[in-house]
């Protein structure tokens, strides 16, 4: 497989549409977010998600986080509890992933057979544009070989995935290099599953009863 490598500065509308069409057609890309680089595919396409696991060398019993271009996620989740809506209003777009009960439109391979999914709205303009143009939600699993370091630069993505995926999209600046914070909102009070760019102090200002996973 030939992997096309583009810098974000060289991505005009025509190439953006080209990459989005690749996602629509079941392809896989590496792309920058506000935290780390992610591997993107149509999260609603089982075959596309299988390609993600193959490229990463990752077992398919681990759920994959997805990103949306909108705060309106009713098409993908069964409900948005009041506390989740408060967190969305405060931190989206941004590096906060919320675990919510999923609708059946999200295949089991994406959620690892769980009845919930981790979802966030990225603040990276390129990533949001690709989601909008592809007309779906896309995967946001970290762009690295399973067990290896995550990448905050395009060079690491090229080293890991050249020849394995369709596109690698890079930008000159390094990202913050810290993953998104993950909060489980299927329980009350919500529970922090992973610490990340949104700190516990920031979360507690919005939801004082939030807990940390034991």
C-alpha positions in Angstrom: 0.0 0.0 0.0 1.2 3.5 -0.9 0.6 6.0 1.9 0.1 9.6 0.9 1.7 12.1 3.3 0.4 15.6 3.5 1.2 18.6 5.6 -1.8 20.5 6.9 -0.5 23.7 5.2 -0.7 22.0 1.8 -4.3 20.7 2.3 -6.6 22.7 0.1 -10.3 22.0 -0.1 -9.8 19.5 -2.9 -7.4 17.3 -0.9 -9.5 17.6 2.2 -12.4 16.2 0.3 -10.1 13.5 -1.1 -9.1 12.4 2.4 -12.8 12.5 3.6 -13.8 10.4 0.6 -11.2 7.9 1.7 -12.7 7.7 5.2 -16.2 7.3 3.6 -14.9 4.4 1.5 -13.4 2.5 4.5 -9.9 3.9 4.5 -7.6 4.7 7.4 -5.7 7.9 8.1 -3.4 9.3 10.7 -4.3 12.8 11.7 -3.5 15.4 14.4 -5.8 16.3 17.3 -5.3 18.8 20.1 -3.6 16.1 22.2 -1.9 13.4 20.2 -2.1 12.0 16.7 -4.9 9.6 16.1 -5.8 6.9 13.6 -9.1 7.7 11.9 -11.6 5.5 10.1 -15.4 5.5 9.9 -16.3 4.3 13.3 -19.6 3.0 12.0 -17.9 0.7 9.4 -16.9 -2.6 10.9 -14.4 -3.4 8.1 -12.7 0.0 8.5 -12.4 -0.5 12.2 -10.8 -3.9 11.6 -8.1 -2.2 9.6 -7.3 0.0 12.6 -6.7 -3.0 14.8 -4.6 -4.6 12.0 -2.5 -1.5 11.5 -1.8 -1.1 15.2 -1.3 -4.8 15.9 -3.9 -4.4 18.6 -6.4 -7.0 19.9 -9.9 -6.3 19.0 -11.2 -6.7 22.6 -10.3 -3.1 23.4 -12.8 -0.3 22.8 -12.0 2.6 20.5 -12.7 6.2 21.3 -14.5 8.3 18.6 -14.7 11.9 17.7 -17.5 14.1 16.6 -17.7 17.5 14.9 -20.8 18.6 16.9 -22.0 18.8 20.5 -25.2 17.1 19.3 -24.5 13.4 19.6 -28.1 12.1 19.9 -27.6 10.0 16.7 -24.9 7.9 18.5 -25.8 7.7 22.2 -29.0 6.7 24.0 -29.0 9.6 26.4 -26.9 12.5 27.6 -27.3 12.8 31.4 -27.5 16.2 32.9 -23.9 16.0 34.3 -22.6 14.9 30.9 -24.3 17.9 29.3 -22.6 20.3 31.8 -19.2 18.8 31.0 -19.9 19.1 27.2 -21.0 22.7 27.6 -17.8 23.5 29.5 -15.1 21.5 27.8 -16.2 20.7 24.3 -14.6 21.1 21.9 -11.6 19.9 23.8 -9.6 17.0 25.3 -12.4 15.4 27.3 -13.8 12.0 26.4 -17.2 11.0 27.9 -18.3 7.4 28.1 -22.0 7.2 27.4 -24.5 4.5 26.5 -24.3 3.9 22.8 -27.0 3.3 20.1 -26.9 0.2 17.9 -25.6 2.3 15.0 -22.1 2.0 16.6 -20.9 -1.6 15.8 -19.7 -3.9 18.6 -16.2 -4.0 17.2 -15.8 -0.3 17.9 -17.1 -0.6 21.4 -15.5 -4.0 22.1 -18.9 -5.5 22.7 -19.7 -2.9 25.5 -23.0 -1.1 25.6 -21.1 2.2 25.9 -18.7 4.3 23.8 -16.1 7.0 24.6 -16.8 10.1 22.5 -15.5 13.6 22.3 -15.6 16.7 20.2 -12.0 17.7 19.2 -10.9 21.3 19.1 -8.5 20.6 16.2 -10.0 22.3 13.2 -8.6 19.9 10.7 -9.9 16.9 12.5 -13.4 18.5 12.9 -13.4 19.4 9.2 -12.6 15.8 8.2 -15.4 14.5 10.4 -17.9 17.0 8.9 -16.8 16.2 5.3 -16.9 12.4 5.9 -20.4 12.7 7.3 -19.8 10.2 10.1 -17.9 9.9 13.4 -14.3 8.7 13.2 -12.1 6.7 15.4 -9.6 8.5 17.5 -7.4 5.7 18.9 -3.8 6.9 19.3 -1.6 6.6 16.2 1.0 4.2 17.5 1.8 0.5 17.3 0.1 -1.3 20.2 2.4 -1.2 23.2 4.6 1.5 21.7 4.7 5.3 22.5 2.0 7.6 21.3 3.1 10.4 18.9 2.8 14.1 19.1 4.5 14.6 15.7 4.2 13.4 12.1 7.6 11.7 12.1 6.5 9.0 14.6 3.4 8.3 12.6 5.4 7.9 9.4 7.8 5.5 11.1 4.9 3.4 12.5 2.4 3.5 9.6 4.0 4.3 6.3 2.8 1.6 3.9 0.1 0.4 6.3 -2.6 3.1 6.0 -4.0 5.4 3.3 -3.0 8.9 4.4 -0.8 10.5 7.1 -1.7 14.2 7.7 0.7 16.3 9.7 1.2 19.8 11.0 4.3 21.7 11.9 3.5 22.3 15.6 3.8 19.7 18.2 0.6 18.9 20.1 0.4 18.9 23.8 1.4 15.3 24.1 -1.1 14.4 26.8 -4.1 12.2 26.1 -7.7 13.3 26.7 -9.3 12.9 30.1 -11.9 10.1 30.1 -15.0 10.3 32.3 -17.6 7.6 32.7 -21.0 9.3 32.6 -23.0 6.0 32.6 -22.8 6.1 36.4 -23.8 8.7 38.9 -21.7 10.4 40.2 -19.4 10.2 37.1 -16.0 8.5 37.4 -12.7 9.6 36.0 -11.3 6.5 34.2 -8.1 8.2 32.9 -6.4 11.5 33.8 -5.4 13.7 31.0 -5.4 17.3 29.7 -8.6 18.2 31.6 -7.5 18.1 35.2 -9.4 16.8 38.2 -9.6 20.4 39.6 -11.2 21.6 36.4 -13.7 18.8 36.5 -14.6 19.4 40.1 -15.5 23.0 39.4 -18.3 21.7 37.2 -19.2 18.6 39.0 -18.0 18.5 42.7 -19.1 14.9 43.2 -17.0 13.4 40.5 -15.0 10.5 41.6 -11.7 8.7 40.6 -11.6 5.1 39.6 -10.3 3.0 42.5 
